[in-house]
Amino acid sequence: MTKQGVQTYSTVVIGGSAGGREALIELLAQLPENFPAAIAVVLHLHPHSDAADMARTLQKHSRLPLQEAAEKERLRPGQVYLAPANYHLLLESDGRFALTIDAKVNYSRPSIDVLFETAAEAIQKKLIGVLLSGASSDGAEGLMRIKALGGYTLVQDPATASSSMMPGAAISRGGIDQILPPAEIGRSLLQLVGGKN
């Protein structure tokens, strides 16, 4: 963000696993209905989980609309998209989603790294990456890629995570811009994208 408060970030990608849903609820509760960036989320789900049902559950805690991401759908500001269960969610260079059933990455499909790395290539310095509670190292490499291409990185404070392995793995690699509890991550996102309460 410039000193004049001009928005420089257009997209937020968020990943989490064990405890990630609860952290995401805290984060989303901080964002107003006029939040000006698009948000794409990967939560590690059971292969037979229903992401649309998860969206309905999360919607109770969010002023932003939530929906399951669809193939070739273009990201829209102020919308939260959830990766479908058992599909990798990718962001293409034209700002549209792609879904694949390629092999699991870090034992996961959807993989946080897959979303983060493809979004980093597509969005580069206009991207913010957020990694929440989880019991694997998925997302750590993706956050490094976001940082390497000029984006901004936030990680949940491991002391506030129900499973600290995921945020800890990212922190151990270095290059994290902010380490905060989930609600403070939400407030930081609001400042970074220039939204108003």
N, C-alpha and C positions, 0 to 999 in steps of 0.2 A: 504494500500500500504506500502511496506517495504521501508527502506531507500535507497535500491538499485533500487527502482522503479519497482519492480516485480509486475505484475498484480495479485491481489487477488480477484477481483470482476469479475464475469463472466456474470452476468445478471442484468438488470435494469428493474424495474416495475414502471410504471407511471400511476397516476390516476388524473382525472379532471372532472369537470362538467361545470356549467355556466362560461364562460370565459376561460375554460381549453384549448379549441382548439387554441385560439390565443396565450396563454402562451406556448403551446406545439410547435407551429410554431417558436416562439422565441428561445426556447430551442434547437430544432432540427437544427436550422440554425447554431449553434455553433459546431456541430459534423462533423468531417471529414469522408470521404468515407472509411477510414481504421479503423474506430472506432471498437475496438476489443470485445465488449460485445453485447449480444442479448438484445433487448428492447421489452417489452410487455406493451401495453397501453390499459387502460379502460377509455373511455370517455362515460359519460351518454348520450345515444342517444335515440331519439324517437324510439318506437318499430318497426316502419316501415322504419327507416332510412337504408341507404345502406352504410355499413362500407367500402366496396370496393370503392365506390364513394368518401368517406371521405379520404381513402388512396391516391386516385388520386389527391385530392385537396392538401393534406399535402405534397405529393411528389414534388410539385412545389417549396417547401421551404426546402427540405432535400436532402443532398448528399447520405444519406443512403436509400436503397430500402425499401418501405413500402408495406405491404400486409395484407389482412384479415387473422386472425389466423384460422387454420383448425383443426378439430378433429384428434388427434393422431400425429400431426405434431411435429417434434423435433425442438427445438430452434437452430438457427444457429447464430454465431457471426456476427455482422455487419448488422443485419436485424431488422426492426421494424415491430412488429405484432400488429394489432388492433383487439380488441374484436368485434365480430359480434353483431349487434343490437339484443336485446331480448334474448341473451344467456349469462350465466355466463361463464367466461373464467377461467379455473383452470390450474395449473401447477402440473403435477404428478411427483413422485419421480424419474422416469426414464428420466426426462427432456422433456417430451412430453406434449402437450396441451390436455385438455379435455374440451368439451363444454356441458353445461347442461341447461335445462329449469326448474330447481328447482325454488321454490318460491323466490320472490324478497327479497333482503336483503337491509335494509335501504331504502326501497321503490324503489329499483333500480335493474334492470337486463339488462345489466351486472352490477355487484357490484364491486367496487374497493376493498372492504374488502375481498371478495372471492378470487380475484387474489392475493392480497398481502399476505393473510394468508396461502394459499396453496403454494405460491412461497417461503415464509419464511420457511415452513417445508421442502420443496424440496431442496432449495439452501443454506439456513442458512447463514453462515458468508460470503458467496461469493455473496450476494444479496445487491443491493441498491434499496431503495424505495423512490419515489418522489411523492409528492402530490401538485397539482396545484390548481388554482382558482376553486371555486365551491360553490353551495348554499345548501349544506347538510353536515352532519358529516361523510358521507361514506369515508372510507380510514383511519380514525384516529386510529381505533382499529387495523387495519392491519399494520399500521406503527409501532405501539407498539409491535406487534408480530415480525416484522422484527428486531427491535432493541433487543428484548428479546433473539432472536436466533443468535445474533452476527452480524447482517447486519448493513448497514449504512443508515441514513435517512436524506432526504432533503425536505424542505417545501418552497413553494413560499412565499415571504414576503407579508403578507396581505395588506400592503400599496400599493403594485403593482398589486393586484388582482382585477378584475372587480367584483368578488363576494368573500368576505373575510371569509365567514362562514367555508368553508372546511379547508383552511389552519389554521384558528384560532382554530378550534376544535382540530386539531392535536397538535398545539403548547400548548394548555391548558393542554394537558395530559402529557407534558414533554418528555424528552429523544430525542429531535430532534438534530441531529448533526449540521445542517446548515440551516439557514433561509435566502434565497437569491431571488433576482429578477430572472425571467426565463432565461435570457441570461447567467447570472452568474451561474445558476444551470448547464446549458450546459457546461460551461467551467470547472466547478468543476468535473462534470462527466468525462470529458476528462482526468483530472489529476488523478482521483481516479482509473480509469481502465488502465492507462498507455498508452493511445493513443497519437499519435503525430499529430500536425497540418499539 
